[in-house]
């Protein structure tokens, strides 16, 4: 089971919770000034690796490219392991 879906929108990526653990991760770790669209946190490309690392440390499993291809996972490593 996955906890967060990662969607690539070019310069912006969306981390959308798909489980209670994914929601808890966003609730507890998102910066005060984080931007959300619906329940998904918007992250600039340059910060995706840090969020992936934090999500993995939190115990989240990432579903890459739920709606779009996600080449950034190849750049920073798959944090879903």
Residue, then its C-alpha position, 0 to 999 in steps of 0.5 A: x500500500x502507498x501513503x503518498x502519490x507523487x505527481x510531476x507537473x513540470x516545475x511543481x510536484x504534488x504530494x497527495x496523501x492516499x493513506x492516513x500515514x501520508x496525511x499524518x506526514x503532511x500534517x506534521x511536517x509541512x512548513x507553515x507556508x506550504x502551498x496546497x492544492x486540495x489535499x496535495x502539497x505543492x513542492x518546487x522541483x529543487x525541494x522534491x528530494x528533501x521531501x522524498x527523504x523526509x517521507x521515507x524517514x517517516x515511513x511513507x511509501x511513495x507511489x511515483x507518477x500516479x498521473x504523470x511520469x516522474x523522472x525526478x525519482x531517477x534523479x534523487x533515488x526512489x524513496x519508496x524503499 
